[in-house]
Amino acid sequence: MAELNPWQGRRVFLTGHTGFKGGWLSLWLARRGAQVRGYSIEPFTKPNMFTESSVAGVVEDVRGDTRDYAKVESSMKEFAPEVVFHLAAQPIVRRSYLEPIETLSTNVMGTANVMEAIRKTPSVRAVVCITTDKVYHNQEWVWPYRETDPLGGHDPYSTSKACAEIVCAGYRRSYFPVERVNEHQVLLATVRAGNVIGGGDWSEYRLVPDLIRAFSAGRPVQIRYPGATRPWQHVLEPLNGYIMLAERLLARETQCASAYNFGPSSDDVWSVERVANRVVELWGEGASWTRESIANDVHEDRFLQLDASKARFELGWRPRLRIETALEWSVAWFRAWKNGENMKEFTWKQIGEFEELKTQAR
């Protein structure tokens, strides 16, 4: 007996649909039959996932800044969604040092505006707010961080995302308490993931996009911290978790209205150097990298890992792609783009392959 599709005809309001993760999530939800309204500013980069994968062709594209409360509220209330995914953010650590006020206002007040618009929109039932693994007070130890560990932030970006978590927690306690869900109808969760890789990411100051840009131009890459380690995962891994969590919230599972980590196993915590070397091998064509000479550089975490046990036990979520496969899929996406393929169809193809892996693993 075929499983029911909980997304067929479901109305979804998604902020940040012009971004990397937002573009992938928009295409996945549309593929599942959802009616998606995206709300976002212009894409940060050219090229970008939104344009190259024709996201505008499958979602309703609304341009607006989350710092514009009146526009957020009117756009959400007019659409009357059941589900809200909040991804819109200034997402780059190094840029936050250059633009701290923009980062804080976008990531903190932008989140507050989205939460307030949800409070004023009677149709909303499930909310998933996306933050980052960098919300934790990182002491750079070897133990993975759990959802109950202290929040903090060394840089403006991390600080802003920790504040976004606190804003969401405050709204959940004040306006959306689980014990009164029959009155307000809203179940709100936050999700934390980081070092996401995949095709369509041209963000600045990120390893794989930096590698692909340089290799496509036939020049070597300079890498700042080759010895730093990161919990790498393909973009479809956390997005799968976000979708699964939203489904649980829609099913009125009140225990899921909380924070969740989505991260790979410890075997996929690779050094920057190891990832760079593997991408060099996959790309070929004489690709190479060198170590960048650093003087008075900004702080970057050298080690950070998440404990995703809660998502595994409560949601049944687990990673499907090992880091080797994630890198292969990422390079394959950029190869297809370089060769002029239809990237919406190619993206949907990778989503379909991922869904097949989920089915086979049951």
N, C-alpha and C positions, 0 to 999 in steps of 0.2 A: 504493500500500500504506500503510495507516494506521500511524502510529508507535506503538510500545509506550509505555504509560504507566508510568513507573518508580515512581509514587506509589500505584497501585492496591493497596490492602490493606497498604501500608507503615505500620509502627508508628512514630509520631513523638512524642517528648516535647518540649514547647514551654514554656519558662518565660516568664512575662510575657504570657500570652494575654489578660489583662484590660486591657492597654494598647492604645494606638492602633495601632502597627505590629503588635503581637502579635495583635490582633483581625483585622486584614486578612490576615496570614499564616495564621492558623488557618482562616479562611474559604476562602482560596485552596487550601490543602492538602486540606481536606475536600472541596472541589469537585473536586479531582483524584483523590479516592477514598482518601485516607490515613485511617488511624485515629489521631486526635490526642488525646493527654492533655495538657491544659494545667495548669500549676502556677503559681500566682500569689497575691498578696494581693488585697484588694478593689480595685476601680478607684479611681483618684485623684480623679476628677471625677464630678459629676452635672450633666447627662447624660454618657454615655461611649459609646465605640464598642462595647464588649462587650455592654452592655445593649440599646442601640438597634438593633444589627444581629443580635441573638439568637445570639451566638456560642455560648452554652451549649447551644443546640439541636443543634449539629453537632460539638462536641468534648466530651470527658470533662473536666468542670470540677473541679479539685482546688484548694482554697485552702490556701496555705502560704507561708511566708517562706523565701527562699533562705538566710537566715542560720541557719535551723533545720536543721543538717546531717542529723540523724537522720531527719527527715521527708522531706527531699530524697532521701536514699538509699533509704529504704523505698518511696517512691512510684515512683522510677525503676526499681528492681530488680523490684518487683512487676509493673510494666507491661511490662518487657523490650523497650524500643524498639530499633530499628536506627539511628534518626536522632535527634539532639538539637539543637534550636535554643535558644540561651540569649539571651533578650531582657530578662529581668527586671532592672530597675535603677531607681534614683532618677535620672530623666532631665533634670531642669531645672537649668540653670546657676545662676540667681538663687536658687533654693531651696537650693542647696548652700552658699551663703554663710550662710544662716540655720540650716541643719542639716548641718554638715560631718561630724559623727561618723556620723550615720545614712547620709549619702551614701557615705562611705568604707567603712563596714561592709557596706552593701548591695552596692555595686559591686565591692569588692575581695574581701571574705570570702565574699560571696554567690557570686561567680564561682569562688573556690577550692572552695567546697562542691560546686558543680555539677561541677567537674572531678574532684573526689575521688569523687563518686557515680558518674560515668562510669567511673572506674578500677575501681570495685567492681561494675559491671554488665556481665557478659560479652556481652550481646546487642548492644551499641552498636558501630556500624561507622563512622558519619560524624557529625562535630560541627561546627556553625557557631556561633561566639560573636560576638554583635553588640556592637560598641563605638560609636565615633563619629568624625567627622572632627576633633573637638577633641582627639584624643590627641597631635597633633603639637605640638612646640615652635614655636608660631606667632610668626613674626617680622613678620607682616603685610606680606610682600612680594607682588609680582604673580605670582610663579611658583607653579604648583600643587605640592602636596606629594606625594611618592612614598612608597611603602611602606617604603623604606629610610631615609627621613629620621628624624632624632632625635625621640623621644617626649618629651612634657613636659606642663605644665599650669599655667596662671596661677591657676585657681580650684579649689576642692575637687572639683567635678564632673569637669573635664578631667583633673586629677591622678588621680582614682579610676579613670577609664577607661583612662588610660595604664598604671596599675598592673594593671588587668584584662588588658590586652594582655600585660604581662610575666608575669603568673600563667599565662596560657594558653601562652605560649612556653616557660615553665619546665616545665609539665606535658608539653608536646610533646617536649621534649628528654629529660626524665627518664623518662617512662612511655610515651609514644607516638611514639618516633622512627620516621621513615618507613622506615629501613633494616631495621627489625624488625617491620614491619606484619604479617607472617605469624604472628608470635607474639601480639601484643596486639590486632590487628585494627582499631585505631582510627586514623582520619585526622582531624586537627583543624585547622580554619582559623578565622581571625578576619576580620571585615569592618568597614569604616569608611565611614560615610555620614552626612550631616547636612543640616539645613534641609529636611526632608521635609514635604511638604504633602499634604493630601487630606481627603476627608470623614471625619467621625467623630473629629476631633482637637479636644478641648475643653481641652487643656493650658493652664495658666497661663503667662504671660510668653512666648507665641509669637505671632508676628504675625498669621497668618491666623485662628487661633482667637479672638484678641483682637478682630479686625475683625468676625468673624461674630457674636460675643456682643454687641458694641455695636450693630451694625446691626440685629440681631434685636430689640433693646430700643429702637431708635429714637434712639440717642444717638451723638455723635461719639466717635472714638477718639483717645487721646493716644499719640503714638509717640515713643519715647526717642531713637532714632538714625536718622532718615530717610536720612542719607547713607551709612550702612553698606551694604556689598554682601555678598550671600550666593549660594552656588551652589544655587538652588532646584531641586527635583525632586519629581515625584509619588511617593507612597508605593509605588506598584507598581513603580517603576524599581529601587530597591535590593532590594526583596523578590524580584523576578525574578532578580537577581543571586545572592541567597542560595540560592534554589531551584536555579538552574543549578550553583552551586558544590557544593551537597550532592549533586547527581546525579553530578558528576565524582568526588567522594569515594567515593560508593557504587560507582562503576565502577572503584575502586582506582587512580585516577590520582594517584600519590603526590606529584607535583610541585605539586598544588593544595593540599597541606596547609601553608598559609602565610597571609600577610595579603593582603587585597585592598581597594582603594578602589572605591567606586561613586559616581560624581558626574557631573553634566551637562557639556556642552560649555561653553566660555567664553562663548558667545552667551547662555547662560541664567544667567549671573552678573549678576543685577539688583540695583539698589539697593532698600532697604526702601521708599523713597518711590515708586519706580516700581511695585512690587508692590501697595502700598496703593492707588495711584491706579487700577490696573487692577481690583482687587477692588471699589472704589467704583463703577466703570463697570458691572461685571457685576451687582452687587447692585441698583443704582438706589435708588429710594425715598428720595431725598434723603440718602443715606449720605455721610459726610464724616469727615475726621480733622484733628487739629491736632498741632503739635509740643509735646511735654511739656517743661516747665521742669525741668532736672536740676541738682541740687546734691549733691555728694559721692556720686555714684552708684557702684555697683560696676563693676568692669572688664567690658567686653564686647568681643570681637574685632570689629574694623571690617572686616577683609578676611581671607577664608580660602577656598582653593579646592583641590580634590583632582585629582591626575592619575590617571585611570582607565585608562591605556594597558594596564596589566597585565591587567585584566579583559577589555578588548577583545580583546587578542591571545591570551590563554591560554584564555579561556572563551567567546569569541565574543559577549560581552555588549555591548550598546550602548543608549543611551537611545532610547526610542520616542516620548515625548511632549515637545514643546517646552514652555517655561514658559507660553506663552499657553494651550495646551490643558490643561496641568496645573491652571492656575487656573480654567479653565472647568469642568473635571470636579469640582474641589473645591467650587465654588459650586453647581453642579448637585446635588451630593450633599446639601449643607445645605438647598437649596431643597426637595428631595424629602422630606427629614426634616421640615422645617417644614410641608409639606403633608400629612403623615401617611401617606406611602407605606411599603410594606414594605421596610425598609432592608437586610435580609439579601438579598432578591431584587435590590434596586437595586445593592448592593455586588457581588453575583455578576455582574450585568449589566455593570458597569464592568470587572470582571476579564475577562469574556468578550470585551469589546471590545478590551481590551489584548492578550489572547492572539491575537485576529484580526489585530491590527496586526503582531504578531511573525510570524505565518504569511505575511502579504502581503509582508513585507520580506525574505523569504528569497530 
